């Protein structure tokens, strides 16, 4: 079956950059790209009892604006080298971004979401775009790639995957990472940061480590050990030293990183993330 990729857009430059990244990342495989704009109607909150109806002036204006934006976006996408492997589908819908994404995932059996890290109104000081964080927090059904605002596409040759081996791994959770690595002959750098300074793994951690190695079998991977430093600092130093092109991590609630919003890695590199981040889910 062809890969199904969801590309949310608010028609910002950053969202267009993320779309271009997705087209390049998957240029060699058959893909259906679903481009989604979730529009709002001024004067209505999405959780109010009053919902604007089609036919009402404000609803129709907002819908028209969304559809015109989509037409302009599709013209810009046409400037990208044409790829017979890629098909595009557009969706303009009145909804919150997260709810709209959930609906599309359910209806279109989406494999992956690719989006920018900042939207139209993001301030520099924000951790990521709030939209990106909301999506990563709320969507448990499929992974998210977050692409920094001005990131110019480079094939991900060095990917860093931090882990503490505290929980087990599943093939399904790791599938997108393995696929990207095989597509681009990437090297996956598994980085274990030890908080206890002794470098030893207990029985359960050893079992989880072997499980991860089984899943990564067939890819180019290397296991690294970093003695206890601040997790985020250690990962940042590793990213710099290896000149990494992507960081992947498992978003597991209350483990290692906790939730993304309290995630030291995302906080540290998230103010101005310099490389794309692949967030995997323990679905």
C-alpha positions in Angstrom: 0.0 0.0 0.0 1.2 3.5 -0.8 2.4 5.7 2.1 -0.1 8.1 3.4 1.3 11.4 4.8 -0.6 14.2 6.4 0.7 17.7 5.9 -1.2 20.3 8.1 -0.8 23.9 6.8 -1.7 27.4 8.0 -0.3 28.7 4.7 2.8 30.1 6.4 6.3 29.9 4.9 7.2 27.5 7.6 4.4 25.1 6.7 5.4 25.2 3.1 9.0 24.4 4.1 7.8 21.3 6.0 5.8 20.2 2.9 8.8 20.5 0.7 10.8 18.5 3.2 8.3 15.7 3.1 8.3 15.6 -0.7 12.1 15.3 -0.7 12.3 12.8 2.2 9.9 10.4 0.4 10.8 11.2 -3.2 11.5 7.6 -4.0 8.3 6.0 -2.7 4.7 6.1 -3.8 2.9 8.5 -1.5 -0.5 10.0 -1.0 -0.1 13.4 0.6 -3.1 14.9 2.3 -2.8 18.6 2.7 -5.0 19.9 5.5 -6.1 23.4 6.5 -8.3 23.7 9.6 -10.0 27.1 9.4 -11.7 29.1 12.2 -14.5 31.5 12.1 -13.9 34.8 13.9 -16.4 35.4 16.7 -16.8 31.7 17.4 -14.9 29.6 19.8 -14.7 25.9 18.9 -15.9 24.8 22.3 -18.9 27.2 22.4 -22.5 25.9 22.0 -22.9 28.0 18.9 -21.4 26.5 15.8 -21.4 28.5 12.6 -23.3 26.7 9.7 -22.5 26.6 6.0 -24.5 29.4 4.4 -23.8 31.8 7.3 -21.7 34.8 6.1 -18.7 34.4 8.4 -18.5 30.7 7.8 -18.6 31.1 4.1 -16.0 33.8 4.2 -13.6 31.7 6.3 -14.2 28.7 4.0 -13.6 30.8 0.9 -10.4 32.2 2.4 -9.2 28.7 3.3 -9.9 27.3 -0.2 -8.2 30.3 -1.9 -5.2 29.7 0.3 -5.1 26.1 -0.7 -5.2 27.0 -4.4 -2.3 29.3 -4.0 -0.4 26.6 -2.0 -1.0 24.0 -4.7 0.4 26.4 -7.3 3.6 26.8 -5.1 3.8 23.0 -4.8 3.8 22.7 -8.6 7.1 24.6 -8.6 8.6 21.6 -6.9 10.0 19.1 -9.4 7.1 16.9 -10.5 7.2 13.4 -9.1 4.9 10.7 -10.7 5.1 8.7 -7.5 3.3 11.5 -5.5 -0.4 12.2 -5.4 -2.0 15.2 -3.6 -5.4 15.5 -1.9 -6.6 18.7 -0.3 -8.8 19.1 2.8 -10.2 22.4 4.1 -12.3 22.0 7.2 -13.9 24.0 10.0 -12.3 22.5 13.1 -9.5 22.8 15.6 -6.2 21.6 14.2 -5.9 18.6 16.6 -9.5 17.4 16.0 -9.2 17.9 12.2 -6.0 15.8 12.3 -7.7 13.1 14.3 -10.5 12.9 11.8 -8.2 12.7 8.8 -6.1 10.0 10.5 -9.2 7.9 11.1 -10.7 8.4 7.7 -7.5 8.1 5.5 -5.4 5.7 7.6 -2.5 8.1 7.8 1.0 6.7 8.5 2.8 9.9 9.4 2.4 13.7 10.0 4.9 16.2 8.8 4.6 19.8 10.0 6.6 22.9 10.6 7.7 23.9 14.1 6.3 27.4 14.0 3.0 28.8 12.7 2.1 32.3 11.5 1.9 33.8 15.0 4.7 32.0 16.8 7.0 34.2 18.9 10.6 33.3 18.9 10.6 32.4 22.6 8.0 29.7 22.3 9.1 26.1 22.6 8.3 24.8 19.1 5.1 26.1 17.8 2.3 25.5 20.3 0.5 23.7 17.5 3.3 21.3 17.0 3.4 20.5 20.7 -0.4 20.1 20.9 -0.3 17.7 18.0 2.6 15.6 19.4 0.8 15.5 22.8 -2.7 14.7 21.5 -2.0 12.4 18.5 -1.2 8.8 19.6 -2.0 7.1 16.4 0.9 8.1 14.2 4.4 9.6 14.4 5.1 13.3 13.7 8.1 14.9 12.0 8.6 18.5 13.0 10.7 20.6 10.6 12.4 23.8 11.8 11.4 27.0 10.1 14.4 27.6 7.8 15.7 24.0 7.6 17.0 23.3 4.1 16.4 19.7 3.1 19.3 17.3 3.6 18.9 13.5 3.5 19.1 12.3 7.1 22.5 10.5 7.0 23.0 10.6 10.8 20.0 10.1 13.0 20.3 10.2 16.8 17.9 8.1 18.9 18.2 8.7 22.7 17.0 5.9 25.0 17.4 4.8 28.6 16.3 1.2 27.8 13.7 1.4 30.6 10.8 0.2 28.4 10.5 -2.3 25.7 10.4 -1.6 22.0 7.9 -2.7 19.3 8.5 -3.1 15.6 5.4 -1.1 14.8 6.6 1.9 16.9 10.0 1.9 15.3 8.7 1.3 11.7 9.0 4.9 10.5 12.5 5.3 11.8 13.7 2.1 10.2 12.0 3.0 6.9 13.7 6.4 6.8 17.1 4.9 7.6 16.7 2.3 4.9 15.5 4.8 2.3 18.4 7.2 2.9 21.2 4.7 4.0 21.1 6.6 7.3 23.1 5.6 10.3 21.0 5.3 13.5 23.0 6.4 16.6 21.4 4.9 19.6 22.5 7.1 22.5 22.1 5.8 26.1 22.7 8.5 28.7 23.3 6.9 32.0 22.1 8.8 35.1 23.9 6.4 37.5 27.4 6.9 36.1 28.2 3.2 36.2 27.3 2.3 32.6 25.8 -1.0 33.7 22.4 -2.1 32.6 20.1 -4.2 34.7 18.5 -7.4 33.4 15.4 -5.7 32.1 17.4 -2.9 30.4 19.7 -5.5 28.8 16.6 -7.4 27.4 15.2 -4.1 26.0 18.5 -3.3 24.5 18.7 -6.7 22.7 15.1 -6.2 21.5 16.0 -2.8 20.0 19.0 -4.4 18.3 16.8 -7.0 16.8 14.4 -4.4 15.5 17.3 -2.3 14.0 18.9 -5.4 12.4 19.3 -4.7 8.7 20.0 -1.0 9.3 23.3 0.7 9.9 23.3 1.5 13.6 25.7 2.1 16.4 25.2 2.0 20.1 26.7 4.8 22.1 27.0 5.4 25.8 27.3 8.8 27.4 28.1 9.2 31.1 25.6 11.1 33.2 25.3 14.6 32.0 22.1 16.6 31.7 20.1 14.5 29.2 19.4 17.4 26.9 22.9 18.7 27.0 24.4 15.3 26.3 22.1 14.9 23.3 22.9 18.4 22.0 26.6 17.7 22.2 26.2 14.4 20.4 24.1 16.1 17.7 26.9 18.6 17.2 29.8 16.2 17.3 28.1 13.8 14.7 26.6 16.5 12.6 23.2 14.8 12.9 20.4 15.5 10.4 17.5 14.2 12.5 16.7 13.3 16.1 14.2 10.6 16.8 12.6 9.8 20.2 9.8 7.8 21.7 7.1 9.9 23.3 6.2 7.8 26.2 4.2 9.4 29.0 6.0 9.8 32.3 9.2 7.9 31.2 12.6 9.2 30.5 11.5 12.5 29.0 8.0 12.6 30.6 5.5 14.3 28.5 6.8 16.4 25.6 5.8 19.6 27.3 8.1 18.9 30.2 10.6 17.1 27.9 14.1 18.5 28.7 15.3 17.4 25.2 12.5 19.3 23.4 12.9 22.3 25.8 16.6 22.5 25.2 16.7 22.1 21.4 13.1 23.2 21.0 13.5 27.0 21.3 15.3 27.0 18.0 15.4 23.5 16.8 18.1 23.2 14.1 17.3 19.7 12.7 14.0 17.8 12.1 12.6 15.9 15.0 10.8 12.5 14.5 8.5 11.8 17.4 7.5 8.1 17.6 4.5 7.0 19.6 4.1 3.9 21.9 0.8 3.2 20.3 
